[in-house]
Structure formats: C-alpha cells, structure tokens
Amino acid sequence: MGIDYLDIVFRIEKLFHARLDLREFEPVVRDRKPWDMTVAELIREVESKLEKRTGHSPDLSEIDEPVRRIIADALGAKPEAVRSEAWLIKDLGMT
C-alpha cells in the first residue's frame, strides 16, 4: 500500500476514532492482484469496525458521505467519481 492508502486510513481513523488494520481487509481482497477494493467495500469495512466497537450498527448515512469525501480529497478525485462500484486503485488512482 502506498501513501494514498495510508492517508485515507489515517483520516478515517481520526474521524471515527477507530483503528483500521490492513489484515482486516484480507478476506475482501485475498485473491485480487493488485490489491484493490471498491469504495463500497471500504465503507462496509468501516461500518463493520464501528459496529464491533460500539455494539450496534451505525447509521450508514453517517459513514458513507464522510468516507467518500475523504477518498475524493485524498486522491484529488471529483466527488462524483467516488461511486460505490469505483475501484480505489484502478478507477480512482490510489497509490
């Protein structure tokens, strides 16, 4: 993972006060070369992490838009390009 990935993860961790670990993404990206995930997959992982931390399912609207803004800002992408099906590396240019 490159600097863009770290930037996105650090921003998400700061915003939600939750630690994200690359190993937690392993089941999602195991057979993918290069390692890549969609915006929706990242959002689901953040949601899952917050649910484990708080014991209840968070409101997806409180996660979805902030994570999309973080991705757009960190990658210099247009907000409308950060669609659920967009791949972080392939489509959005994450390094």
Buried (B, 14 or more C-beta within 10 A) or exposed (E): EEEBBEBBBEBBBEBBEBEBEEEEBEEBBEEEEEBBBBBEBBBBBBBEBBEEEEEEEBEEEEBBEBBBBBBBBBBEBEEEBBEEEBBBBEBBEBE
